[in-house]
Amino acid sequence: MSTQPPAHGAAVLSARIRTTPEDFIVEEIDGFEASGSGEHLLLTVEKRGMNTAFAAKRIAQWAGIPEMGVSYAGLKDRHAVTRQRFSVHLPKKIAPDVATLESADLRVLGHAWHAKKLPRGALAGNRFELLLRDVQGGRDAIEARLRAIAARGVPNYFGEQRFGRDGDNVANALAMFSGRRVRREQRTIFLSAARSELFNQVLAARVADGCWDQQLEGEVWVLDGSRSVFGPEPWNEVLQQRLAAFDIHPSGPLWGSGELRTTGAARALEEAVLADAQALALRTGLEAAGLKQERRALRLRPDAVEWEWRPEGLCLCFALPAGSYATVVLQELGDIADASTRAL
């Protein structure tokens, strides 16, 4: 079970998910279209029970190039059916027949040439189709909760994936900050976990206070669908309308060096929440690592929320922007046991 406080009240259901990979279907929403020419082959693939890194390795072997020549926009979990793009750098090289890449657990859905490699984060978001099995709970209450999630959104927590299979990435970050040597790729993972932990602590405090989707004095705002921020500025009717329309969102800190941008009550809350010994150690380590202060939206509203009751369970469909987690949406429903790991 998650220890993060929910925003919508007590659980309305219990269920199981990911009994099979088909219970968790994820499809990337592309951030751009292929140019049609260039030396990078964009492959759209569907994979079952396979994580992104393993698929990239297989694609590199198929193309006869080093693994560093294969790029992807986002990481996808192994315990799912996922559809995502990879770019394969093939300068002055003819691409092998894409049919020879296919197998029982990987299909090629499309391919096109592009002028540049696919950089990390170059996707608009992800669509999800999730099947909850063995659902216990009243249908009226469950559907009311789903309507509330669609209308109000959910707290934009970092999901448990950020913190490692055993939830030990924050402890590893603290050890790294204390002098333990780690590999470069581990360093990136641990820094991200440290930042995510501090953000989640601030967000949890605002959820507990009921102000995660409301204005506080000295608020810094994030524009919906972007990383652009502005404020603080005096609260007025225009800001109130933009907040209600989901054009802007309250924000929390992604910690790094430099001053907090918030002032007043917003800053006081952030400083109070992040004042214990562990938080101070994480803050100090992130600053020493050279990261700069940034902001992330506290609020997340799933798009195109739909559901259907089936004989095998409750099917949920929705889309999320890049960098958000389907598991934090599920947390607002109740107790959902993940057959691939542990309860959400």
N, C-alpha and C positions, 0 to 999 in steps of 0.2 A: 504493500500500500504506500502511496505517496504521503509524505509528511507536509506537503504544501497545502495551505488552507484553501478550500474551494470557495468560489465566489457565489455560487447559486444555491447553497444550502446542502442539506443532508442528502445522502445517496438515494436515488430513486430506483436503482437496479443493481443486480449482480449478474455477471456473465463471464464467459470465457472467449478469448480471441486467439487467433493464430494456431488453432489446432492443426490446420494445414496451411501451406503458403498462400493458397487461394483465398483464405479468409482476410488477407491484408494485401490489397492491390494498390499500387502507387504508380502514377503516370506523371512524368515531368511535363510542365507547361513550358515550351521553348521560349527563350528570351529573344530570339532572332531567327530569321530564315536563312538558309544556306544561299551563298552568293551564286553558286552554280559553276564556279571555276576556282582554281587554286591548287595547292599541294596538300591540303588537309581533307581527308575523307571523313565526312560526318556519318556515323552509323547510328541508327535508332534501333535498339534491341529490346527484346523482352526476355527477362531471365527469371528462372524459378529456383528458389533456394540457393542463391548465389549472391555474395556481396560484390560491391563495385570494384574493389581492388582485385579480387580474383578474376572478375570478368575482364578487367583491363589487361591482366597478365595473359589471359587466354587470347585476347585480341592481338596483343603484341606478338605472340608466338605465331598466330595465323598470318600476320602481316610480315613476319620476318624482320622485325625492328626491335630496338631496345624498349623496355617498358616505359621509359621516360618519353617516348614518342607518342604515347597514348594519353589523352586528356579527357576529363569529364567535369561537368558543372557541379555535381553534388553527389554525396555519398548516400547509398541506399542500403537498407538492412538486408541481411541474408534470409531471414524468415518471412519471405513475402514473394509475391509476383510483382516485379518492377519493370517499368518501361522508361528507358533513359537514353540519352545521346552520349556517344564517345567521339572524339576526333582522333584520327590516325594520320601521323605525319609521314607522307610518302613522296618526298621530293625526287623527281626524275625516276620514279618507280611505278610500275603498273600494279594496281591493286589486284590481289588474288580474287578468285571467284567468291562472292559473298556466300554462296550456297555451301562452300566447304567450311565455313565458320559455324554453321548451324549444328545443333545437337538436341538431345531430348530436353535439356534445361536452358537452351539459349536459341532464340529465333531472331533473325534480322527482319525488322519491319520496314526499313527504308534506308536509303543511302544517297548522299549527294556531296559534291565537292564544295569546298569553302576556302577563302583566302587566308584565314587565320585559324589557329588552334582554339579549341573550346576552353575558355578560362573558368576557373572556379567561380561559382556564384552566378554564372551567366544563364539563369533560368528565371522565368517569371513566377514560378511556384510549382505546386504539385496537386494533382487530383487524387482523391482517396476513395476507394470502395472497400468498406470494412464489414465483415460479417461477425456479429456477436451471437455466440451459441449459448444454449442453456440459460436463457434470460429469465431471471426472477424479478418480479416487480409489476406494478399496475400499469397497464398500457396508457391510461389517461395521464398519470403522473409522468411517465417517461416521455410522452409526446409533448406535454406541457414544458418539460425541461428542454427538449430539443428546440421548441419554438423560442424559449427564452435565450438559449445559446445563439440561435440565428439572429435574434433581434438585438441582444445586448453584447454579444461576444463573450470571450473568456480571458482570463489573465494570460499574458503572453510569456509564461514560464519557459525556461530552457528545459527540455525533456530529459528524462533519465539517461538517454543515450549519451549525453554530453559528459556524464560522470563515470563512464566505464562499466563493463559488464558486472563487476562487483561493487560499483559505486566508490572506488578508491582513487579516482583521479585527483580529487582535491587533496587527499593525504599525500599523494605522490608529488603534487605541486608544492606542498609545504616542504617536503623532503628536498626537492630540487632547489627551492629558495634557500634551504639551509646548507647547500653545498653538494648534494648528491649529483653526480654526473649522469646525464641521460642522452639518448640519441636525439638527433635533430627533430625527427618526426614526433618523438615522445614529448619533446619540449613544447611544440605547437599545441598538442593535445592537452597538456597539463596547464598551459597558460589559458587556453580557452575554458577549461573547467574551472579554474580559479575565478576568472571574470564572470562566468555564468553563475557560480555560487553566490557571489556578492550581489549580482543583479537579482537573483531569485529571493535573496533575503530581504532586499528592499521591497520587491513586489509583494512578497508574503505579508510584510508589515502593512502595506497599503490595502491589501485584500482584507486583512483582519480589521482595519479601521474603516472599511467600506469606501475607500477613496481611490481605488485602482483605476477607475474609469471616470473620475471626477477631477475638477481643478483644485489645486492647492495654491496658496499664495507663493509666488516665486517659481511657478511651474515653467519647465522647458518643454516645448511641444515638438513632436515628430510629425512630419507630413505623411499622410497615408501613402503606402506604396513606395516610399523612398527613405533615404537616410538623412534627408535634410531636416535641420532643426532650427527653431527660432524661439525667442523669448529669453528671459522673462519679460512680460509686458503686462500693463494693467488689464484686469479682467473686464470684458465688455460684452455687449450683446452679439457682436460679430463672432467673437471667439466661442461664445456659448452655442451659437448656431452651427459653427464648423465642428465643434465637438459632438453635438447631437447628430450631425450628418456623417460622422466617421471620416471627415476630411483631415482631422488632426487627432493625435492621441497624447495623453500624458506620457512622460518618459522616465526611465530609470538609468542609473549610471552603468556603463561598461568601463570598469576602472582602469586608470592609467595615470601618468604624471600630468600635472597641471591642476588648476583650481576647478572645483565643481562649478558648473554653470548655473545651477539652481540657486535661489536665494530664499529668504523668509522661511515659511513653514515647510516647504518642500525640501530645502537644504537641511533644516534642522532634523527632519525625519531621517534623511539619508545618513547624516553624520551620527545620529543616535543609534541607528540599526547597525552600522558598520564600525562600532567602537570597541567590540570585545577583542580579546587577544588574538583569536584565530583570524578574524576579519582584518585586523591591523597587520598581521603577518602576510596575509594574501595581498593586501593593498601595497605594502612595502615591496614585496617581491615583484608585483606587476609593474610598479614604477621603475624599479631597478632594471627590469627586462626591456625597458624602452617603450612600453605601450603608452598611448596617449588617451586622455579622457574622451570618451564617446558616449552616445546615448542610444537607447533602444526603446521602442514603444512598449508601454505596459499593457496595452490592450490589443487583442487579436479578434477579428470577426471572421469566422469561416464564411466562405462564399458558396452560393448554390447548395444550401443544406437540404437534403432530401432523405427520406427513409421509407423502408418497405418491410412489412412483416412477411416473412417467408416461413415455410414449414420447418426449415433448419435453424431459424433465428431471425434477428433483426439486422437488416442491411442498412448501413449508413453511407451516404455519399456527400462529399463536400470538397472544396478546394481551399488551399492555404497559400499565402505568399511564401517565397523562399526564406529559409531560416526559421520557420515555425514548425511546430510538432503536433502531429495528430494525437499523440498520447495525452497532451494537455487538454484537448477537447474531450477525450474519453473520460478523463479524471472528473470532469464536471457532471458526469452521469452517475458514477458510483464505483462499486468495487468490481474491477474487471481483471480477471486472472489471465496473464499472458502465458500461454502454454510453452512459448519459446524461451522464456526467462523466468519472470516472477510477476506478482500482482502489480498492476499500475497504481 
